[in-house]
Amino acid sequence: MTQKTVAAAIHSEKSSATTNEHGVFTYGNDTIRYDVIRKPKSSDTAKKVARKVVIKVHPDQRVVASVPHDASEDAISDAMHKRARWIWQSINDFAKQKDTVLHKRYVSGETQFYLGKRYVLKVIVDAEQVPSVKLSRGKLNVTIKDEASKSIDDRVLKIKPLIDKWYQHKAKATFHERLAELLPKATWVKGIPSFRVMAMKKQWGSCSTKGNLMLNPHLIKAPKECIDYVILHELCHIAEHNHSERFLRLLTQVMPNWKEVKAKLDDMAEMYLNE
């Protein structure tokens, strides 16, 4: 594929819903679409860093190019051309990973995650015991009173709510603990922010304009450093509500290795969010 081919295939258009631009290019027989996000005009000290076109392929196979506010279409085209093979390979790798992530059937032998470790699900039927979930010797033991039928729907109704409730309980306790531990780093935060634990399909957390946090209970499946990254990310939004250079500097200040931790969380997102 020549640079001319890529450049001819690229177009940009303003979306009516957002200020982002969209582009498309071809690699072999595949057409690859991507979003363009223009960074705000940088201060003199940050100009050097802001000149780069940064390309990211997300686990959901979205391709996003973060570009300087005045980047030309040719400059974006050139950057996409130079990384075309890597982009194509990354999209295919994520597609294969997604294909291997099967929905949970809630049967003994399946894998469950907790704080970055894998546990084997063991379903125990005991009419004399109260339904419960307990970790023991590398297993997540779920006790139910009646045997679940072979129907997936029946198992989901009987077993999934017990596991979800257990994750919610563990998430609340751990998030409270980590928030208390991390708050001294966030010197701009006054008092203790309130937070809710709520399941989300595409976000690990969010921060309202009033400084209230929302955290995804599925995050409890990730290592503590990933939990810390999400909490610090949201605390930074209390000071800066967008992903500006100031926001990134603030996040780097409180967690210098956040990019590596974020990459680790992104790599396992499909597994942690799988239900």
N, C-alpha and C positions, 0 to 999 in steps of 0.2 A: 504494500500500500504506500503510495507516494504522498508527500506533503500536499501536493496539489489536489489529490483525491480527497484527503481529509478536509482541507480548507474549503473545497467546493461543496462538501456535504454538510458543513457546519452552518447553522443559522441561529440567530438570536431573536427573541421576541419578548415583549413586555407582557407579563401575565396580568389579567384584569384583577385577579384576587390578591396578588402579592407584587412586591417590587423586584422580585427575583427574575432573572432571565433564564431561558432554557436553550439548550443546544443539542445537536445530534451529529454523530459522525459514524462512518462505517469502518468496520475492521473485518476483513475477509468477507464472509456472507452475512455478518451480523450488523445490525443497526443499534448503536448505543446512544441512549439519551442521557442528558445530564443537566443539572441545575447550576446556575452561576449566581454566586452571592458576592456582590461588590462591597468591599470593606469601606467604612467611612474614611474621609481624608485624614491622613495621619499627621502627627506633629513631626517636627524636623528630626527629633531623636529616634522616632520609630519608622521613618521613611524607608530606611534600608531594608528592614524586616518586611515591611508591607509591600515591597515590590514583587515579591514572589507570588506565583500562582500555585496554590496548594490544592491538590486533588485528593479526595477521600472517597473510598468505596465502602458503603455501609453494609452491615449484615443483611439488610433487606434488599440489597443489590442496587440501591440508589447511588448514583455518582454525583458528587458535589464538588464544584471548583470554586474556591474562595479566591477572589482576585482583587488587585488594587482598584480603587474607585474609578480610575481613568484608563484601565486596561483596554487595549483595542481588541477588536474581534480577531485580528491576525495573531496577536500575542496569545490569546486564549487558544486559538486553533493550533498554534505551534506547540503549546504546552500539552494539549490533549494528544497531538501526534507523537510527541516524544514519549508519552507514557501509555500509548494505546495498547501495547501488548500486555503491560502490567494491569491496566484497567480491565481488559477482557478476561485475563486469567483470574483476577480477583473476583469478578462477577461470577465466573464459572465455579470457583472454589466455594463461594458462599451458597450458590445454587445447589451444589452437591451436598454441602453440609445440611442445608434445609431438608433435602430429600431424605437424609438419614435420621432426622429427628421425627420420630413417630409420636402420635398423641398417646398419652398415658392410658393404659388399660386397667391400672390399679390391681395388678396381680402380683403375687410373690415372685421375687427375682428381678423386678424392675428397679431402676436406679432413681434415687432421690438425692438431692443436694442439700447440704446444710453447712454454712460458713466455709464454703469452698471445698468441702470434702464430699465424696460419694458414699452413699449408704444404700444397702440393699433392702428393698421393701419386703417385709414379712407379714402376711395377713394371718392372724390367729383368730379362730372361732371358739368362743367360750361363753356359753349362755349364763354362766355364774358371775362373769366379770362385767364391770362397767366399761362401755366402749372407751378406748383410750389410745394415745399415741406416745411411744417412749423410744428413746435411743438406747441401744444396748449392744456393745461389742460389734460395732460396724454395721448394725442393722437398725432400720426404722420399723419397729414393731407396732402394728395397728391391730387392736383387738376389737372384734365385733361380736354381737350376740348370735346372729344367725348367718349361716353361710350365704354368701352372695351367689347369685346364679351365674351362669356363663354369659349372660347378657352384659355387654359393656355398660349399658345405661343403668342397670341395677347396681353394678359395682361402683359406678360414678356416684350414684345417689347415696350409697351406704358408706363408702370409704373416703371419697374425695372431701366431703365436708369436715371430716375428722382431721385430715391432714392439713386442710386450709386453715382450720381453727388453730391448730398447733403452730403452723407457720406464723399466723397473725400474732399469737401470744409471744413467741420467741422474737419476732420482729420488733414489737413494741418495747420489750425489755431491752433488747440489744441496741436499738436506735436511741433510746433514752440514755443508755450508758455511754454510747459513742458521742452523742451530742454534748453531754456534760464534759466529756474528755476533750473535745475539740473546740468548744466555745472560747477558751482562753486565747486560741490562735486568732480568732475572728474578733479583733479588738474594736472593730467598727459596730459590732452588734451590742445593743443595749438590752440588758435583761435576758430572759430565756425565751426563745421563739417557741410558739406552740406548733405542734405538727400532728397531722393525721396519717394513719396508715391506710392506704387504699390501693387496690389492685389496678394496674394500668397496663395496657398492652404494648405501648411503645415508649414509655417514659419510666425512668428510674425514680425521678423526683421532680418536684416543681416548687416554685416560690411565688406567692401572690404579691401584689404591689404593697400590701400591708405587712409583708414579712412573715406570713404564715407558711410553713413548709408542708408538703405532702410527699410521703415516701412510699414506694412500692414494696409490699410485703415479700415479693419474689426476690428482692435484694438480699434477704437473709440467707439465700442460697449461695451467695458470693463470699469470697474471703473478706476479712475485716477491712483490709486496706481499700477494697473496692467500695465498701459501705462508707468508709471515711471519705473517699473521693467524692461520692455523690452528696454526702452531707455538706462537705466543704464547698462544693460547687454551688449548692443552693444557698448556703450562707453568704457566698460572694455576691449572689444576686440581690441580697438585701442592700448591698452598697451600689451595685451596678446591675440594672435590670435587663441588659442585653449582653451580647458576647463581644464587647468592644475590646480594644487593646488594653484599656484600663482593667477590665474584668479579667483578662488573661494574665496580666501582670499580678493582680491580686491573688488569683488562684495559684500561680507559680510561687508566689511569696509564701503561702501557707502549705503548699504541697509541691515541692520542686519536681517530683517524678510523676506528676499527674497524668502526663501523656502515656507513659508506660502502663500505669494502672488502668487508665481508661481503655487502652488497647486490650488488656487482659479481660476486662469486663465485656467489651464489645465481642471478643472472640467466643465467649461462652453465653452470650445473650439468648441465642436460640434454645439452648439447653435449659437455662434457668427459667425462661418464660414459658416453657412447654408445660402444658397441663393435660 
